[in-house]
């Protein structure tokens, strides 16, 4: 697959993943207890955990010419 197509497909996949991830994180966040420390811990983890599943996709997008 040419690099241009990989990057186009990867960009679409990243946007779709991020939309679903943000929706899911917000829904789960609504069910948390209303304590500031619990919410802070959850949103710090949820706000950074999105990157880990995307690493293989980004590597694949940038592979080859």
mmCIF file of the N, C-alpha and C atoms, coordinates in Angstrom:
data_MODEL
# 
_entry.id   MODEL 
# 
loop_
_atom_site.group_PDB 
_atom_site.id 
_atom_site.type_symbol 
_atom_site.label_atom_id 
_atom_site.label_alt_id 
_atom_site.label_comp_id 
_atom_site.label_asym_id 
_atom_site.label_entity_id 
_atom_site.label_seq_id 
_atom_site.pdbx_PDB_ins_code 
_atom_site.Cartn_x 
_atom_site.Cartn_y 
_atom_site.Cartn_z 
_atom_site.occupancy 
_atom_site.B_iso_or_equiv 
_atom_site.pdbx_formal_charge 
_atom_site.auth_seq_id 
_atom_site.auth_comp_id 
_atom_site.auth_asym_id 
_atom_site.auth_atom_id 
_atom_site.pdbx_PDB_model_num 
ATOM 1   N N  . UNK A 1 1  ? 0.847   -1.169 0.000  1.00 0.00 ? 1  UNK A N  1 
ATOM 2   C CA . UNK A 1 1  ? 0.000   0.000  0.000  1.00 0.00 ? 1  UNK A CA 1 
ATOM 3   C C  . UNK A 1 1  ? 0.899   1.241  0.000  1.00 0.00 ? 1  UNK A C  1 
ATOM 4   N N  . UNK A 1 2  ? 0.643   2.179  -0.872 1.00 0.00 ? 2  UNK A N  1 
ATOM 5   C CA . UNK A 1 2  ? 1.457   3.401  -0.920 1.00 0.00 ? 2  UNK A CA 1 
ATOM 6   C C  . UNK A 1 2  ? 1.352   4.201  0.389  1.00 0.00 ? 2  UNK A C  1 
ATOM 7   N N  . UNK A 1 3  ? 2.388   4.955  0.684  1.00 0.00 ? 3  UNK A N  1 
ATOM 8   C CA . UNK A 1 3  ? 2.445   5.726  1.928  1.00 0.00 ? 3  UNK A CA 1 
ATOM 9   C C  . UNK A 1 3  ? 1.276   6.704  2.029  1.00 0.00 ? 3  UNK A C  1 
ATOM 10  N N  . UNK A 1 4  ? 0.895   7.296  0.935  1.00 0.00 ? 4  UNK A N  1 
ATOM 11  C CA . UNK A 1 4  ? -0.196  8.270  0.959  1.00 0.00 ? 4  UNK A CA 1 
ATOM 12  C C  . UNK A 1 4  ? -1.511  7.626  1.399  1.00 0.00 ? 4  UNK A C  1 
ATOM 13  N N  . UNK A 1 5  ? -1.764  6.413  0.920  1.00 0.00 ? 5  UNK A N  1 
ATOM 14  C CA . UNK A 1 5  ? -2.993  5.703  1.302  1.00 0.00 ? 5  UNK A CA 1 
ATOM 15  C C  . UNK A 1 5  ? -2.937  5.251  2.751  1.00 0.00 ? 5  UNK A C  1 
ATOM 16  N N  . UNK A 1 6  ? -1.749  4.802  3.199  1.00 0.00 ? 6  UNK A N  1 
ATOM 17  C CA . UNK A 1 6  ? -1.607  4.407  4.606  1.00 0.00 ? 6  UNK A CA 1 
ATOM 18  C C  . UNK A 1 6  ? -1.890  5.579  5.529  1.00 0.00 ? 6  UNK A C  1 
ATOM 19  N N  . UNK A 1 7  ? -1.368  6.741  5.175  1.00 0.00 ? 7  UNK A N  1 
ATOM 20  C CA . UNK A 1 7  ? -1.578  7.920  6.013  1.00 0.00 ? 7  UNK A CA 1 
ATOM 21  C C  . UNK A 1 7  ? -3.031  8.381  5.975  1.00 0.00 ? 7  UNK A C  1 
ATOM 22  N N  . UNK A 1 8  ? -3.677  8.279  4.854  1.00 0.00 ? 8  UNK A N  1 
ATOM 23  C CA . UNK A 1 8  ? -5.091  8.637  4.761  1.00 0.00 ? 8  UNK A CA 1 
ATOM 24  C C  . UNK A 1 8  ? -5.942  7.686  5.595  1.00 0.00 ? 8  UNK A C  1 
ATOM 25  N N  . UNK A 1 9  ? -5.710  6.382  5.446  1.00 0.00 ? 9  UNK A N  1 
ATOM 26  C CA . UNK A 1 9  ? -6.438  5.391  6.219  1.00 0.00 ? 9  UNK A CA 1 
ATOM 27  C C  . UNK A 1 9  ? -6.147  5.555  7.712  1.00 0.00 ? 9  UNK A C  1 
ATOM 28  N N  . UNK A 1 10 ? -4.892  5.760  8.064  1.00 0.00 ? 10 UNK A N  1 
ATOM 29  C CA . UNK A 1 10 ? -4.504  5.921  9.465  1.00 0.00 ? 10 UNK A CA 1 
ATOM 30  C C  . UNK A 1 10 ? -5.118  7.153  10.102 1.00 0.00 ? 10 UNK A C  1 
ATOM 31  N N  . UNK A 1 11 ? -5.174  8.244  9.362  1.00 0.00 ? 11 UNK A N  1 
ATOM 32  C CA . UNK A 1 11 ? -5.785  9.462  9.884  1.00 0.00 ? 11 UNK A CA 1 
ATOM 33  C C  . UNK A 1 11 ? -7.265  9.244  10.164 1.00 0.00 ? 11 UNK A C  1 
ATOM 34  N N  . UNK A 1 12 ? -7.951  8.585  9.265  1.00 0.00 ? 12 UNK A N  1 
ATOM 35  C CA . UNK A 1 12 ? -9.361  8.275  9.493  1.00 0.00 ? 12 UNK A CA 1 
ATOM 36  C C  . UNK A 1 12 ? -9.561  7.356  10.681 1.00 0.00 ? 12 UNK A C  1 
ATOM 37  N N  . UNK A 1 13 ? -8.680  6.370  10.822 1.00 0.00 ? 13 UNK A N  1 
ATOM 38  C CA . UNK A 1 13 ? -8.775  5.449  11.946 1.00 0.00 ? 13 UNK A CA 1 
ATOM 39  C C  . UNK A 1 13 ? -8.497  6.168  13.272 1.00 0.00 ? 13 UNK A C  1 
ATOM 40  N N  . UNK A 1 14 ? -7.532  7.073  13.278 1.00 0.00 ? 14 UNK A N  1 
ATOM 41  C CA . UNK A 1 14 ? -7.228  7.832  14.494 1.00 0.00 ? 14 UNK A CA 1 
ATOM 42  C C  . UNK A 1 14 ? -8.420  8.699  14.882 1.00 0.00 ? 14 UNK A C  1 
ATOM 43  N N  . UNK A 1 15 ? -9.018  9.378  13.922 1.00 0.00 ? 15 UNK A N  1 
ATOM 44  C CA . UNK A 1 15 ? -10.170 10.230 14.223 1.00 0.00 ? 15 UNK A CA 1 
ATOM 45  C C  . UNK A 1 15 ? -11.346 9.413  14.750 1.00 0.00 ? 15 UNK A C  1 
ATOM 46  N N  . UNK A 1 16 ? -11.602 8.265  14.143 1.00 0.00 ? 16 UNK A N  1 
ATOM 47  C CA . UNK A 1 16 ? -12.695 7.405  14.607 1.00 0.00 ? 16 UNK A CA 1 
ATOM 48  C C  . UNK A 1 16 ? -12.405 6.870  16.011 1.00 0.00 ? 16 UNK A C  1 
ATOM 49  N N  . UNK A 1 17 ? -11.173 6.427  16.245 1.00 0.00 ? 17 UNK A N  1 
ATOM 50  C CA . UNK A 1 17 ? -10.800 5.922  17.563 1.00 0.00 ? 17 UNK A CA 1 
ATOM 51  C C  . UNK A 1 17 ? -10.941 7.015  18.618 1.00 0.00 ? 17 UNK A C  1 
ATOM 52  N N  . UNK A 1 18 ? -10.454 8.218  18.317 1.00 0.00 ? 18 UNK A N  1 
ATOM 53  C CA . UNK A 1 18 ? -10.522 9.302  19.295 1.00 0.00 ? 18 UNK A CA 1 
ATOM 54  C C  . UNK A 1 18 ? -11.959 9.682  19.616 1.00 0.00 ? 18 UNK A C  1 
ATOM 55  N N  . UNK A 1 19 ? -12.828 9.706  18.623 1.00 0.00 ? 19 UNK A N  1 
ATOM 56  C CA . UNK A 1 19 ? -14.234 10.024 18.878 1.00 0.00 ? 19 UNK A CA 1 
ATOM 57  C C  . UNK A 1 19 ? -14.860 8.986  19.805 1.00 0.00 ? 19 UNK A C  1 
ATOM 58  N N  . UNK A 1 20 ? -14.607 7.713  19.535 1.00 0.00 ? 20 UNK A N  1 
ATOM 59  C CA . UNK A 1 20 ? -15.156 6.649  20.384 1.00 0.00 ? 20 UNK A CA 1 
ATOM 60  C C  . UNK A 1 20 ? -14.529 6.683  21.773 1.00 0.00 ? 20 UNK A C  1 
ATOM 61  N N  . UNK A 1 21 ? -13.243 6.935  21.860 1.00 0.00 ? 21 UNK A N  1 
ATOM 62  C CA . UNK A 1 21 ? -12.555 6.961  23.149 1.00 0.00 ? 21 UNK A CA 1 
ATOM 63  C C  . UNK A 1 21 ? -13.061 8.112  24.015 1.00 0.00 ? 21 UNK A C  1 
ATOM 64  N N  . UNK A 1 22 ? -13.197 9.284  23.421 1.00 0.00 ? 22 UNK A N  1 
ATOM 65  C CA . UNK A 1 22 ? -13.684 10.439 24.175 1.00 0.00 ? 22 UNK A CA 1 
ATOM 66  C C  . UNK A 1 22 ? -15.102 10.198 24.661 1.00 0.00 ? 22 UNK A C  1 
ATOM 67  N N  . UNK A 1 23 ? -15.937 9.643  23.809 1.00 0.00 ? 23 UNK A N  1 
ATOM 68  C CA . UNK A 1 23 ? -17.316 9.333  24.204 1.00 0.00 ? 23 UNK A CA 1 
ATOM 69  C C  . UNK A 1 23 ? -17.334 8.347  25.368 1.00 0.00 ? 23 UNK A C  1 
ATOM 70  N N  . UNK A 1 24 ? -16.552 7.273  25.261 1.00 0.00 ? 24 UNK A N  1 
ATOM 71  C CA . UNK A 1 24 ? -16.523 6.254  26.315 1.00 0.00 ? 24 UNK A CA 1 
ATOM 72  C C  . UNK A 1 24 ? -15.955 6.815  27.615 1.00 0.00 ? 24 UNK A C  1 
ATOM 73  N N  . UNK A 1 25 ? -14.905 7.602  27.538 1.00 0.00 ? 25 UNK A N  1 
ATOM 74  C CA . UNK A 1 25 ? -14.303 8.175  28.746 1.00 0.00 ? 25 UNK A CA 1 
ATOM 75  C C  . UNK A 1 25 ? -15.272 9.123  29.442 1.00 0.00 ? 25 UNK A C  1 
ATOM 76  N N  . UNK A 1 26 ? -16.021 9.879  28.685 1.00 0.00 ? 26 UNK A N  1 
ATOM 77  C CA . UNK A 1 26 ? -17.002 10.786 29.283 1.00 0.00 ? 26 UNK A CA 1 
ATOM 78  C C  . UNK A 1 26 ? -18.141 10.017 29.935 1.00 0.00 ? 26 UNK A C  1 
ATOM 79  N N  . UNK A 1 27 ? -18.599 8.945  29.296 1.00 0.00 ? 27 UNK A N  1 
ATOM 80  C CA . UNK A 1 27 ? -19.673 8.133  29.876 1.00 0.00 ? 27 UNK A CA 1 
ATOM 81  C C  . UNK A 1 27 ? -19.206 7.486  31.175 1.00 0.00 ? 27 UNK A C  1 
ATOM 82  N N  . UNK A 1 28 ? -18.015 6.893  31.169 1.00 0.00 ? 28 UNK A N  1 
ATOM 83  C CA . UNK A 1 28 ? -17.488 6.270  32.390 1.00 0.00 ? 28 UNK A CA 1 
ATOM 84  C C  . UNK A 1 28 ? -17.286 7.336  33.463 1.00 0.00 ? 28 UNK A C  1 
ATOM 85  N N  . UNK A 1 29 ? -16.824 8.515  33.085 1.00 0.00 ? 29 UNK A N  1 
ATOM 86  C CA . UNK A 1 29 ? -16.613 9.592  34.037 1.00 0.00 ? 29 UNK A CA 1 
ATOM 87  C C  . UNK A 1 29 ? -17.892 10.037 34.729 1.00 0.00 ? 29 UNK A C  1 
ATOM 88  N N  . UNK A 1 30 ? -19.034 9.884  34.072 1.00 0.00 ? 30 UNK A N  1 
ATOM 89  C CA . UNK A 1 30 ? -20.315 10.231 34.692 1.00 0.00 ? 30 UNK A CA 1 
ATOM 90  C C  . UNK A 1 30 ? -20.684 9.297  35.830 1.00 0.00 ? 30 UNK A C  1 
ATOM 91  N N  . UNK A 1 31 ? -20.170 8.083  35.823 1.00 0.00 ? 31 UNK A N  1 
ATOM 92  C CA . UNK A 1 31 ? -20.511 7.102  36.850 1.00 0.00 ? 31 UNK A CA 1 
ATOM 93  C C  . UNK A 1 31 ? -19.549 7.103  38.037 1.00 0.00 ? 31 UNK A C  1 
ATOM 94  N N  . UNK A 1 32 ? -18.541 7.946  37.992 1.00 0.00 ? 32 UNK A N  1 
ATOM 95  C CA . UNK A 1 32 ? -17.580 8.019  39.092 1.00 0.00 ? 32 UNK A CA 1 
ATOM 96  C C  . UNK A 1 32 ? -18.194 8.743  40.281 1.00 0.00 ? 32 UNK A C  1 
ATOM 97  N N  . UNK A 1 33 ? -17.735 8.432  41.476 1.00 0.00 ? 33 UNK A N  1 
ATOM 98  C CA . UNK A 1 33 ? -18.173 9.203  42.645 1.00 0.00 ? 33 UNK A CA 1 
ATOM 99  C C  . UNK A 1 33 ? -17.770 10.670 42.487 1.00 0.00 ? 33 UNK A C  1 
ATOM 100 N N  . UNK A 1 34 ? -18.498 11.554 43.108 1.00 0.00 ? 34 UNK A N  1 
ATOM 101 C CA . UNK A 1 34 ? -18.270 12.993 42.957 1.00 0.00 ? 34 UNK A CA 1 
ATOM 102 C C  . UNK A 1 34 ? -17.166 13.519 43.872 1.00 0.00 ? 34 UNK A C  1 
ATOM 103 N N  . UNK A 1 35 ? -16.136 12.731 44.088 1.00 0.00 ? 35 UNK A N  1 
ATOM 104 C CA . UNK A 1 35 ? -15.005 13.167 44.895 1.00 0.00 ? 35 UNK A CA 1 
ATOM 105 C C  . UNK A 1 35 ? -13.910 13.668 43.963 1.00 0.00 ? 35 UNK A C  1 
ATOM 106 N N  . UNK A 1 36 ? -13.344 14.817 44.293 1.00 0.00 ? 36 UNK A N  1 
ATOM 107 C CA . UNK A 1 36 ? -12.387 15.452 43.383 1.00 0.00 ? 36 UNK A CA 1 
ATOM 108 C C  . UNK A 1 36 ? -11.152 14.596 43.125 1.00 0.00 ? 36 UNK A C  1 
ATOM 109 N N  . UNK A 1 37 ? -10.682 13.855 44.136 1.00 0.00 ? 37 UNK A N  1 
ATOM 110 C CA . UNK A 1 37 ? -9.464  13.059 43.967 1.00 0.00 ? 37 UNK A CA 1 
ATOM 111 C C  . UNK A 1 37 ? -9.700  11.880 43.023 1.00 0.00 ? 37 UNK A C  1 
ATOM 112 N N  . UNK A 1 38 ? -10.852 11.257 43.138 1.00 0.00 ? 38 UNK A N  1 
ATOM 113 C CA . UNK A 1 38 ? -11.182 10.131 42.256 1.00 0.00 ? 38 UNK A CA 1 
ATOM 114 C C  . UNK A 1 38 ? -11.326 10.619 40.818 1.00 0.00 ? 38 UNK A C  1 
ATOM 115 N N  . UNK A 1 39 ? -12.022 11.730 40.647 1.00 0.00 ? 39 UNK A N  1 
ATOM 116 C CA . UNK A 1 39 ? -12.191 12.273 39.300 1.00 0.00 ? 39 UNK A CA 1 
ATOM 117 C C  . UNK A 1 39 ? -10.869 12.738 38.712 1.00 0.00 ? 39 UNK A C  1 
ATOM 118 N N  . UNK A 1 40 ? -10.037 13.360 39.519 1.00 0.00 ? 40 UNK A N  1 
ATOM 119 C CA . UNK A 1 40 ? -8.725  13.798 39.039 1.00 0.00 ? 40 UNK A CA 1 
ATOM 120 C C  . UNK A 1 40 ? -7.897  12.604 38.579 1.00 0.00 ? 40 UNK A C  1 
ATOM 121 N N  . UNK A 1 41 ? -7.838  11.560 39.399 1.00 0.00 ? 41 UNK A N  1 
ATOM 122 C CA . UNK A 1 41 ? -7.058  10.375 39.036 1.00 0.00 ? 41 UNK A CA 1 
ATOM 123 C C  . UNK A 1 41 ? -7.593  9.735  37.761 1.00 0.00 ? 41 UNK A C  1 
ATOM 124 N N  . UNK A 1 42 ? -8.908  9.612  37.656 1.00 0.00 ? 42 UNK A N  1 
ATOM 125 C CA . UNK A 1 42 ? -9.493  8.989  36.472 1.00 0.00 ? 42 UNK A CA 1 
ATOM 126 C C  . UNK A 1 42 ? -9.178  9.793  35.209 1.00 0.00 ? 42 UNK A C  1 
ATOM 127 N N  . UNK A 1 43 ? -9.398  11.092 35.258 1.00 0.00 ? 43 UNK A N  1 
ATOM 128 C CA . UNK A 1 43 ? -9.220  11.887 34.046 1.00 0.00 ? 43 UNK A CA 1 
ATOM 129 C C  . UNK A 1 43 ? -7.745  12.078 33.680 1.00 0.00 ? 43 UNK A C  1 
ATOM 130 N N  . UNK A 1 44 ? -6.847  12.006 34.640 1.00 0.00 ? 44 UNK A N  1 
ATOM 131 C CA . UNK A 1 44 ? -5.414  12.025 34.310 1.00 0.00 ? 44 UNK A CA 1 
ATOM 132 C C  . UNK A 1 44 ? -5.056  10.748 33.553 1.00 0.00 ? 44 UNK A C  1 
ATOM 133 N N  . UNK A 1 45 ? -5.521  9.606  34.068 1.00 0.00 ? 45 UNK A N  1 
ATOM 134 C CA . UNK A 1 45 ? -5.238  8.332  33.400 1.00 0.00 ? 45 UNK A CA 1 
ATOM 135 C C  . UNK A 1 45 ? -5.935  8.268  32.045 1.00 0.00 ? 45 UNK A C  1 
ATOM 136 N N  . UNK A 1 46 ? -7.221  8.612  32.005 1.00 0.00 ? 46 UNK A N  1 
ATOM 137 C CA . UNK A 1 46 ? -7.973  8.552  30.749 1.00 0.00 ? 46 UNK A CA 1 
ATOM 138 C C  . UNK A 1 46 ? -7.436  9.555  29.727 1.00 0.00 ? 46 UNK A C  1 
ATOM 139 N N  . UNK A 1 47 ? -6.934  10.668 30.201 1.00 0.00 ? 47 UNK A N  1 
ATOM 140 C CA . UNK A 1 47 ? -6.416  11.686 29.294 1.00 0.00 ? 47 UNK A CA 1 
ATOM 141 C C  . UNK A 1 47 ? -5.085  11.333 28.665 1.00 0.00 ? 47 UNK A C  1 
ATOM 142 N N  . UNK A 1 48 ? -4.360  10.382 29.246 1.00 0.00 ? 48 UNK A N  1 
ATOM 143 C CA . UNK A 1 48 ? -3.076  9.987  28.679 1.00 0.00 ? 48 UNK A CA 1 
ATOM 144 C C  . UNK A 1 48 ? -3.092  8.577  28.087 1.00 0.00 ? 48 UNK A C  1 
ATOM 145 N N  . UNK A 1 49 ? -4.050  7.756  28.479 1.00 0.00 ? 49 UNK A N  1 
ATOM 146 C CA . UNK A 1 49 ? -4.074  6.355  28.040 1.00 0.00 ? 49 UNK A CA 1 
ATOM 147 C C  . UNK A 1 49 ? -4.471  6.189  26.573 1.00 0.00 ? 49 UNK A C  1 
ATOM 148 N N  . UNK A 1 50 ? -5.022  7.202  25.953 1.00 0.00 ? 50 UNK A N  1 
ATOM 149 C CA . UNK A 1 50 ? -5.459  7.081  24.568 1.00 0.00 ? 50 UNK A CA 1 
ATOM 150 C C  . UNK A 1 50 ? -4.278  6.869  23.617 1.00 0.00 ? 50 UNK A C  1 
ATOM 151 N N  . UNK A 1 51 ? -3.101  7.312  24.003 1.00 0.00 ? 51 UNK A N  1 
ATOM 152 C CA . UNK A 1 51 ? -1.960  7.250  23.088 1.00 0.00 ? 51 UNK A CA 1 
ATOM 153 C C  . UNK A 1 51 ? -1.417  5.837  22.907 1.00 0.00 ? 51 UNK A C  1 
ATOM 154 N N  . UNK A 1 52 ? -1.474  5.017  23.934 1.00 0.00 ? 52 UNK A N  1 
ATOM 155 C CA . UNK A 1 52 ? -0.881  3.686  23.865 1.00 0.00 ? 52 UNK A CA 1 
ATOM 156 C C  . UNK A 1 52 ? -1.463  2.811  22.746 1.00 0.00 ? 52 UNK A C  1 
ATOM 157 N N  . UNK A 1 53 ? -2.781  2.746  22.563 1.00 0.00 ? 53 UNK A N  1 
ATOM 158 C CA . UNK A 1 53 ? -3.301  1.901  21.480 1.00 0.00 ? 53 UNK A CA 1 
ATOM 159 C C  . UNK A 1 53 ? -2.980  2.434  20.076 1.00 0.00 ? 53 UNK A C  1 
ATOM 160 N N  . UNK A 1 54 ? -2.651  3.711  19.969 1.00 0.00 ? 54 UNK A N  1 
ATOM 161 C CA . UNK A 1 54 ? -2.394  4.299  18.654 1.00 0.00 ? 54 UNK A CA 1 
ATOM 162 C C  . UNK A 1 54 ? -0.949  4.152  18.188 1.00 0.00 ? 54 UNK A C  1 
ATOM 163 N N  . UNK A 1 55 ? -0.051  3.773  19.067 1.00 0.00 ? 55 UNK A N  1 
ATOM 164 C CA . UNK A 1 55 ? 1.366   3.667  18.698 1.00 0.00 ? 55 UNK A CA 1 
ATOM 165 C C  . UNK A 1 55 ? 1.588   2.692  17.540 1.00 0.00 ? 55 UNK A C  1 
ATOM 166 N N  . UNK A 1 56 ? 1.015   1.475  17.563 1.00 0.00 ? 56 UNK A N  1 
ATOM 167 C CA . UNK A 1 56 ? 1.233   0.579  16.414 1.00 0.00 ? 56 UNK A CA 1 
ATOM 168 C C  . UNK A 1 56 ? 0.684   1.145  15.102 1.00 0.00 ? 56 UNK A C  1 
ATOM 169 N N  . UNK A 1 57 ? -0.432  1.854  15.170 1.00 0.00 ? 57 UNK A N  1 
ATOM 170 C CA . UNK A 1 57 ? -1.004  2.443  13.957 1.00 0.00 ? 57 UNK A CA 1 
ATOM 171 C C  . UNK A 1 57 ? -0.097  3.532  13.398 1.00 0.00 ? 57 UNK A C  1 
ATOM 172 N N  . UNK A 1 58 ? 0.433   4.373  14.251 1.00 0.00 ? 58 UNK A N  1 
ATOM 173 C CA . UNK A 1 58 ? 1.325   5.442  13.792 1.00 0.00 ? 58 UNK A CA 1 
ATOM 174 C C  . UNK A 1 58 ? 2.611   4.853  13.216 1.00 0.00 ? 58 UNK A C  1 
ATOM 175 N N  . UNK A 1 59 ? 3.137   3.819  13.849 1.00 0.00 ? 59 UNK A N  1 
ATOM 176 C CA . UNK A 1 59 ? 4.325   3.152  13.305 1.00 0.00 ? 59 UNK A CA 1 
ATOM 177 C C  . UNK A 1 59 ? 4.033   2.578  11.923 1.00 0.00 ? 59 UNK A C  1 
ATOM 178 N N  . UNK A 1 60 ? 2.868   1.934  11.766 1.00 0.00 ? 60 UNK A N  1 
ATOM 179 C CA . UNK A 1 60 ? 2.495   1.383  10.471 1.00 0.00 ? 60 UNK A CA 1 
ATOM 180 C C  . UNK A 1 60 ? 2.327   2.492  9.430  1.00 0.00 ? 60 UNK A C  1 
ATOM 181 N N  . UNK A 1 61 ? 1.732   3.606  9.833  1.00 0.00 ? 61 UNK A N  1 
ATOM 182 C CA . UNK A 1 61 ? 1.528   4.716  8.896  1.00 0.00 ? 61 UNK A CA 1 
ATOM 183 C C  . UNK A 1 61 ? 2.853   5.267  8.364  1.00 0.00 ? 61 UNK A C  1 
ATOM 184 N N  . UNK A 1 62 ? 3.880   5.280  9.196  1.00 0.00 ? 62 UNK A N  1 
ATOM 185 C CA . UNK A 1 62 ? 5.156   5.880  8.815  1.00 0.00 ? 62 UNK A CA 1 
ATOM 186 C C  . UNK A 1 62 ? 6.183   4.884  8.312  1.00 0.00 ? 62 UNK A C  1 
ATOM 187 N N  . UNK A 1 63 ? 5.780   3.647  8.108  1.00 0.00 ? 63 UNK A N  1 
ATOM 188 C CA . UNK A 1 63 ? 6.697   2.619  7.638  1.00 0.00 ? 63 UNK A CA 1 
ATOM 189 C C  . UNK A 1 63 ? 6.929   2.779  6.126  1.00 0.00 ? 63 UNK A C  1 
ATOM 190 N N  . UNK A 1 64 ? 8.104   2.518  5.704  1.00 0.00 ? 64 UNK A N  1 
ATOM 191 C CA . UNK A 1 64 ? 8.424   2.533  4.269  1.00 0.00 ? 64 UNK A CA 1 
ATOM 192 C C  . UNK A 1 64 ? 8.464   3.933  3.692  1.00 0.00 ? 64 UNK A C  1 
ATOM 193 N N  . UNK A 1 65 ? 8.366   4.010  2.390  1.00 0.00 ? 65 UNK A N  1 
ATOM 194 C CA . UNK A 1 65 ? 8.406   5.311  1.697  1.00 0.00 ? 65 UNK A CA 1 
ATOM 195 C C  . UNK A 1 65 ? 7.060   5.865  1.594  1.00 0.00 ? 65 UNK A C  1 
# 
